[in-house]
Amino acid sequence: MSKYKILAIAILLSSFSLVAEGAERQLVFSGKTMGTTYSIAVVADGKGSVDGLQDAIDKTLDQVNLEMSTYRKDSVISRFNALDKAGVDFPVPENFAEVLRVSRSVYELTGGSWDGTVNPLLELWGFRSKKPLTRIPEEKEIANALARVGFDKIVLSQEAISKKDPAITLDLASIAKGHGVDRVSGVLLKRGLKNFIVEIGGEIYASGLTEKGEPWRAGINKPDKNAAFDEVYRVVTLTDAAMATSGDYRNFVEIDGRSYSHIIDPRTGYPVKNNVASATVIAPTCAFADGLATAAMVMGAEKTLGLVAKLRNVECVVIVRNADGTLESRYSKGFTNDE
């Protein structure tokens, strides 16, 4: 499911600096990728290499796009989607296979609330279609779309994937940005850089500390369609952890005066109606946090909190919109934030 920039970038950038302080200095790298922007701050302390880092970052993100972008006909995912036969092994790179392993984990943990094959439903409801939606889809149309949905119809072996149904297709947009964050973070760590923060379209991973020796600070935007993009609802401190957020308030359609969220329940085929305005997940990897944040929008607050309580090193906050329009935050037990 598509994502919108939830992270308050202003908070991050306000702490970024190019001015050397003693032996350390904080460098900023930025650009565009995956239909959005990225911003990276690195504390250069002489222990790790920043030579040619911008080029290395861009090459890594280009590779992620070559694997994950459904807008590129030559991408791995597009070529797999074009495969019209069941049971045929389609070789994939190890990084792509790893994303699918994470995807399967999220799919199974959430009982199918996250599903990387949900695109037929998104198109039916007008979110991936060039034609605006003018009516609610009929039950028969939803049933036909549901027949082409189901992550359990993707078979993953050691080095290849295949389809149980030739009509099934993948769209990993709701996990790809998180994966991109993880890939770039891996590049920095391999260079010996330990203190940095990577952000792509609002999904982030923070390693170590800022140049001032403090945890990194990231903001969760206020989940309100009338709020400014940089209006902060909560501030979170992060060290050696990833954070991803999903929300319902920037992308929706209106039919006969009623709004329908782009968050589609892959199990029913209908937009969710659980009053969840946004969900933020903190986890060891950004790909997992990204997928689980999307699933949380479908599961609702109570089921999400119940699941997170069983997961190691995973925390969350689910923001619920009450009937009177007020917002209520529901935190997992170990979630910490600066209000």
GIJOLIN-V769917 format. One record per run of one state. SS is the DSSP state (@ for helix, = for strand, . for the rest). FROM is the first residue (numbers start at 1). LEN is the number of residues. If there is no record, write none. Layout:
BEGIN
ss: [SS & SS]
from: [FROM & FROM]
len: [LEN & LEN]
END
This chain:
BEGIN
ss: [. & = & . & @ & . & = & . & = & . & = & . & @ & . & @ & . & = & . & @ & . & @ & . & @ & . & @ & = & . & = & . & @ & . & = & . & = & . & = & . & = & . & = & . & = & . & = & . & = & . & = & . & = & . & @ & . & @ & . & = & . & = & . & = & .]
from: [1 & 7 & 8 & 9 & 16 & 21 & 22 & 24 & 34 & 36 & 45 & 53 & 69 & 76 & 83 & 90 & 92 & 94 & 110 & 119 & 125 & 139 & 147 & 151 & 154 & 157 & 160 & 164 & 173 & 191 & 196 & 201 & 203 & 208 & 216 & 222 & 232 & 239 & 241 & 248 & 252 & 256 & 258 & 262 & 264 & 265 & 271 & 272 & 276 & 284 & 286 & 300 & 301 & 309 & 315 & 322 & 327 & 332 & 338 & 339]
len: [6 & 1 & 1 & 7 & 5 & 1 & 2 & 10 & 2 & 9 & 8 & 16 & 7 & 7 & 7 & 2 & 2 & 16 & 9 & 6 & 14 & 8 & 4 & 3 & 3 & 3 & 4 & 9 & 18 & 5 & 5 & 2 & 5 & 8 & 6 & 10 & 7 & 2 & 7 & 4 & 4 & 2 & 4 & 2 & 1 & 6 & 1 & 4 & 8 & 2 & 14 & 1 & 8 & 6 & 7 & 5 & 5 & 6 & 1 & 1]
END
